Amino acid sequence: QVQLVESGGGLVQAGGTLRLSCAASGRTFSTYTMGWFRQAPGKEREFVARIIGSGISRYYSDSVKGRFTISRDNAKNTVSLQMNSLKPEDTAIYYCAATKRLGIAADNYDYWGQGTQVTVSS
């Protein structure tokens, strides 16, 4: 069982930055691929980024590539999402998730945090 708690959301102007963090419980954090997803009002949850257990491989959606960076610290059981050059369309609830399976679909992830709101004003 893995418990995930996100933090770091807030209100920011377009072009600004935010850093989201996700703290995970458990002693096997490094064996999980960690992902960030987001869900805007009236839209389906969408993949943002993921990082494998070792941290060597990272993958991003086209909509955030070059602006967002995912990282992890296995010693501290945390995964972060640095968000730069934020746009109003980045406004959503952001979720941290964990899986031991492959793929970027939300259905592949077994554990989810409660989410943190990110609002980008124009």
Secondary structure, DSSP 8 states (H G I E B T S, - for coil): ---EEEE--EEEETT--EEEEEEE-SS-GGGSEEEEEEE-TTS--EEEEEE-TTS--EEE-TTTTTTEEEEEETTTTEEEEEE-S--GGG-EEEEEEEESS-SSSGGG--EE---EEEEEE-
